[in-house]
Amino acid sequence: MNKRIGNRSSIGVIVDGNSRFVTDSAEKKQICSTAICVTDNGILPNCRNVNLQCILEGMTFESVDVLRSINKMKGNCSSGSDGLPPLLFKKS
């Protein structure tokens, strides 16, 4: 069986906000959900006086470089942010 497909049985020890080691599954679940599930306060950070050193105005991709990159992709990987699986490009 492919080891990458298997599901790990547990999450290791984590450290809470009080530097306490947590091993209990229910506590770990609570800590993780609290740390990950936050509400956006709608306030944007102040980013004035940002000095841009370089501005990208364009990019050129050669077809041979694109094909080389497609051929290097593993066909069994998950989809990217575009939702298209690598296998789609490899079979095209």
C-alpha positions in Angstrom: 0.0 0.0 0.0 1.2 3.5 -0.7 2.4 5.0 2.6 1.5 8.6 1.5 -2.2 7.7 1.2 -2.4 6.3 4.7 -3.8 8.3 7.6 -1.7 9.0 10.6 -3.2 7.7 13.9 -2.5 10.6 16.1 -1.2 14.1 16.5 2.0 14.4 18.6 2.3 16.4 21.8 1.6 20.2 21.4 2.4 23.1 23.7 -0.4 25.4 24.8 -0.2 29.2 25.4 1.0 28.5 29.0 4.0 26.4 27.8 2.2 23.3 29.1 2.6 20.0 27.2 -0.8 18.7 26.0 -1.3 15.1 25.2 -5.1 14.7 25.6 -6.9 14.5 22.2 -9.9 16.6 23.3 -7.6 19.3 24.6 -5.5 19.3 21.4 -8.6 19.5 19.3 -9.8 22.6 21.3 -6.4 24.3 21.1 -6.1 23.7 17.3 -9.7 24.9 16.6 -9.1 28.0 18.7 -5.8 28.8 17.0 -7.2 28.2 13.5 -10.8 29.4 13.7 -10.5 33.2 14.2 -12.8 36.0 13.3 -11.6 38.7 11.0 -11.8 42.1 12.8 -12.0 43.9 9.4 -9.1 46.2 10.3 -6.3 46.5 7.7 -2.8 47.0 8.8 -1.1 50.4 8.2 1.2 49.9 5.2 2.3 53.5 4.5 5.8 54.4 3.4 6.4 51.0 1.7 9.4 51.4 -0.6 9.2 49.1 -3.6 12.7 48.3 -4.9 11.6 46.4 -8.0 8.4 46.3 -10.0 7.7 43.3 -12.3 6.3 44.6 -15.6 6.1 41.4 -17.5 7.1 37.7 -17.9 8.0 35.5 -20.8 7.5 31.8 -20.7 9.0 29.6 -23.4 6.9 26.6 -24.5 9.8 24.3 -24.0 10.2 25.4 -20.4 6.5 24.9 -19.7 6.5 21.4 -21.2 9.6 20.5 -19.2 7.9 21.7 -16.0 4.7 19.7 -16.9 6.8 16.6 -17.5 8.4 16.9 -14.1 5.0 17.1 -12.3 3.8 14.0 -10.5 0.5 12.9 -12.0 -0.9 11.6 -8.7 -0.6 14.9 -6.7 -3.6 16.9 -5.6 -5.0 19.8 -7.5 -3.6 23.3 -7.2 -5.4 26.5 -6.4 -6.9 26.4 -9.9 -8.6 23.1 -9.1 -7.0 21.3 -12.0 -5.2 18.1 -11.3 -1.6 17.6 -12.6 -2.7 14.5 -14.5 -4.9 16.7 -16.7 -1.8 18.5 -18.0 0.3 15.4 -18.3 -2.4 13.6 -20.4 -3.0 16.6 -22.7 
